[in-house]
Amino acid sequence: MNEIEISSITGVTMPFSAYTCDVYGNNCGYVGSGSTLPIIFTLPPQFNTAPVLQLTVTDSNGCSFYKIINC
């Protein structure tokens, strides 16, 4: 997996920033920001072969939400 598409999101005040981390929340990398959906983010190279990762979204209010994604 080298891209993540976000097609819908709830509870987030736009615009938002997205980060990917390993499943434990470490080794995070910024993947981009957005204010409209759907949006596609290209993952940092260290996640190209990861079986699981964590996507963290931080909205314009500073609230962070995360989801574990099985690749």
C-alpha positions as CSV (number, residue, x, y, z in Angstrom):
1,M,0.0,0.0,0.0
2,N,1.4,3.4,-0.9
3,E,-1.7,5.6,-0.8
4,I,-4.6,6.2,1.5
5,E,-7.9,7.6,0.3
6,I,-10.2,9.4,2.8
7,S,-13.6,9.5,1.3
8,S,-15.6,10.6,4.4
9,I,-14.8,11.7,7.9
10,T,-17.0,12.8,10.8
11,G,-16.3,14.9,13.9
12,V,-13.5,16.8,12.2
13,T,-13.4,20.6,11.7
14,M,-11.9,21.3,8.3
15,P,-9.1,21.8,7.3
16,F,-7.2,18.9,8.8
17,S,-3.7,17.5,8.7
18,A,-2.9,13.8,8.3
19,Y,0.0,11.7,9.7
20,T,0.8,8.0,9.4
21,C,2.5,6.1,12.2
22,D,3.3,2.5,13.0
23,V,0.6,0.6,14.9
24,Y,2.1,1.8,18.2
25,G,1.9,5.5,17.3
26,N,5.7,5.8,16.7
27,N,7.7,6.7,13.6
28,C,5.1,9.2,12.4
29,G,5.3,11.0,9.1
30,Y,3.3,13.9,7.8
31,V,1.3,12.9,4.7
32,G,-0.6,16.2,3.9
33,S,-3.6,18.3,4.7
34,G,-7.0,18.9,3.2
35,S,-10.2,20.7,3.3
36,T,-12.3,18.8,0.8
37,L,-13.1,15.1,0.4
38,P,-12.3,12.7,-1.1
39,I,-8.5,13.1,-0.8
40,I,-5.6,10.8,-1.5
41,F,-2.4,10.9,0.5
42,T,0.8,9.2,-0.6
43,L,2.5,7.3,2.3
44,P,6.1,7.8,3.3
45,P,8.3,5.0,2.0
46,Q,8.7,3.3,5.4
47,F,5.0,2.3,5.2
48,N,5.0,0.8,1.7
49,T,5.2,-2.8,3.0
50,A,3.7,-2.2,6.5
51,P,1.0,-4.8,7.3
52,V,-0.8,-2.3,9.7
53,L,-0.5,1.4,10.3
54,Q,-2.1,4.2,12.2
55,L,-3.7,7.2,10.5
56,T,-3.9,10.3,12.7
57,V,-6.0,13.3,11.6
58,T,-5.6,16.6,13.5
59,D,-8.3,19.1,12.7
60,S,-8.3,22.9,12.8
61,N,-9.3,22.9,16.5
62,G,-6.3,20.9,17.4
63,C,-8.3,17.7,18.1
64,S,-6.7,14.5,17.0
65,F,-8.4,11.3,15.8
66,Y,-6.8,8.1,14.8
67,K,-7.7,4.8,13.1
68,I,-5.7,1.6,12.8
69,I,-5.7,0.4,9.2
70,N,-4.9,-3.1,8.1
71,C,-3.0,-3.0,4.9
